[in-house]
């Protein structure tokens, strides 16, 4: 016989086999369920979370153009046309497109652009001057049917607004 001898007085069937008890299996299933539930929230974002992220990307691109004007010492502009957000720089007396043009997400639509309260064509340049002072603007967005807006004030602050 290999291995320890069974204790005398204990029936052979009372020895534990190599399997798992029902309690152990249930604990493992419960832990796996909690992990899947936590991961699902991050793996499958809601439409509001997606809209917020895409609107924030537009706001960051606008802030980048504003900062490029401030720190670069040259007027910089942004256009939102043909499904692309382009940054422009004034060199001499001609505008040149910066290399950092980015495609807008397919479910993002620019519904209106207002500068100082007046509606303008999204193909027009939204201008940022090196002195840091600007004109208030508002870029209205529709993302997955949800309204968002990127707004800027005369002091140069850019904010993201939900649902307006």
Secondary structure by P-SEA (a helix, b strand, c coil): cccccccccccccccccccccaaaaaaaaaaaaaaaaaaaaaacccaaaaaaaaaaaaaaaaaaaaaaaacccccccccccccbbbbbbbcccbbbbccccccccccccccccccccbbbbccccccccccccccbbbbbbbcccbbbbbbbcccbbbbbbccc
